[in-house]
């Protein structure tokens, strides 16, 4: 693959991931709402949608790494930064802007996901307390 084609694919992938993250955020907010309502029936299909979106992001991140390696760079943030230093300034600025938007969207998704995990854990703890059971595998060893 030519460097130009690799760069175009990299840019498309970052833009696609940004759109995925922007679509994932309302799903995570809805998941939070359903967790608060303890609506297990509605949570199942939503969880599948979220899982699919996360899997697509993972595949895309892997592809970005492959592209960077194909360009002779490390498959990490340092490799991406090095790539930016080799590009014409206008292109580097545009790509950096997309990347920063993606990073910010990922941080927002991660925060929502962590909050949802905390809600789920608190529900599980409350249920365990109510039932007199435990879900901590280490407690079972005692």
BELRA-V652116 format. One record per residue. N is the residue number from 1. RES is the residue in one letter. SS is DSSP state (a for helix, b for strand, c for the rest). PHI is phi in whole degrees, 0 to 359 (* if undefined). PSI is psi in degrees with one decimal (999 if undefined). Layout:
n={N;N}
res={RES;RES}
ss={SS;SS}
phi={PHI;PHI}
psi={PSI;PSI}
This chain:
n={1;2;3;4;5;6;7;8;9;10;11;12;13;14;15;16;17;18;19;20;21;22;23;24;25;26;27;28;29;30;31;32;33;34;35;36;37;38;39;40;41;42;43;44;45;46;47;48;49;50;51;52;53;54;55;56;57;58;59;60;61;62;63;64;65;66;67;68;69;70;71;72;73;74;75;76;77;78;79;80;81;82;83;84;85;86;87;88;89;90;91;92;93;94;95;96;97;98;99;100;101;102;103;104;105;106;107;108;109;110;111;112;113;114;115;116;117;118;119;120;121;122;123;124;125;126;127;128;129;130;131;132;133;134;135;136;137;138;139;140;141;142}
res={X;X;X;X;X;X;X;X;X;X;X;X;X;X;X;X;X;X;X;X;X;X;X;X;X;X;X;X;X;X;X;X;X;X;X;X;X;X;X;X;X;X;X;X;X;X;X;X;X;X;X;X;X;X;X;X;X;X;X;X;X;X;X;X;X;X;X;X;X;X;X;X;X;X;X;X;X;X;X;X;X;X;X;X;X;X;X;X;X;X;X;X;X;X;X;X;X;X;X;X;X;X;X;X;X;X;X;X;X;X;X;X;X;X;X;X;X;X;X;X;X;X;X;X;X;X;X;X;X;X;X;X;X;X;X;X;X;X;X;X;X;X}
ss={c;c;a;a;a;a;a;a;a;a;a;a;a;a;a;a;a;a;a;a;a;a;a;a;a;a;a;a;a;a;a;a;a;a;a;a;a;c;c;a;a;a;a;a;a;a;a;a;a;a;a;a;a;a;a;a;a;a;a;a;a;a;a;a;a;a;a;a;a;a;c;c;c;c;c;c;a;a;a;a;a;a;a;a;a;a;c;c;a;a;a;a;a;a;a;a;a;a;a;a;a;a;a;a;a;a;a;a;a;a;a;a;a;a;a;a;a;a;a;a;a;a;a;a;a;a;a;a;a;a;a;c;c;c;c;c;c;c;a;a;a;c}
phi={*;289;299;295;294;297;295;296;294;300;296;300;296;295;296;296;293;299;296;299;296;294;281;286;303;294;294;291;295;296;300;299;297;291;296;297;272;52;266;298;296;281;291;301;294;294;300;294;299;296;299;297;295;294;296;296;295;294;298;296;297;297;295;302;299;298;296;300;297;298;269;82;244;288;272;209;299;297;295;296;298;297;303;300;289;268;270;302;308;296;292;298;297;296;295;297;298;300;297;295;297;296;301;297;295;295;296;296;297;298;297;297;296;296;297;296;297;295;298;297;296;292;297;295;296;297;294;299;298;295;272;72;246;224;247;277;298;288;295;288;278;282}
psi={135.6;158.7;-37.8;-43.7;-39.2;-42.5;-40.3;-42.3;-40.4;-45.6;-45.3;-41.3;-41.9;-43.4;-40.9;-40.6;-35.5;-45.1;-39.7;-44.9;-40.5;-30.7;-27.6;-34.7;-48.6;-28.6;-40.6;-36.2;-42.7;-39.3;-41.9;-42.9;-43.8;-35.3;-41.7;-33.2;-6.5;47.6;79.9;-34.3;-42.3;-23.8;-33.6;-57.2;-32.7;-40.6;-36.7;-41.9;-44.6;-43.4;-41.2;-42.2;-41.8;-38.2;-41.0;-39.2;-38.8;-43.6;-43.9;-41.1;-39.7;-40.9;-39.6;-43.3;-42.1;-41.2;-45.5;-43.6;-40.7;-24.9;5.2;22.3;165.1;148.0;57.9;-176.4;-35.5;-40.2;-40.1;-44.4;-39.5;-41.0;-45.4;-34.4;-19.1;-9.4;157.5;144.4;-43.9;-42.9;-41.5;-41.9;-43.9;-47.6;-40.2;-39.0;-46.7;-43.6;-43.5;-38.1;-42.6;-44.8;-44.3;-41.6;-39.9;-38.7;-42.1;-44.0;-42.3;-42.4;-43.6;-43.7;-41.2;-40.3;-40.9;-38.4;-39.4;-41.8;-44.4;-43.2;-39.7;-37.2;-42.8;-40.8;-43.2;-40.9;-42.3;-42.7;-42.1;-41.0;-10.8;28.4;177.8;146.5;1.3;114.5;-25.7;-29.1;-30.1;-19.6;-14.9;999}
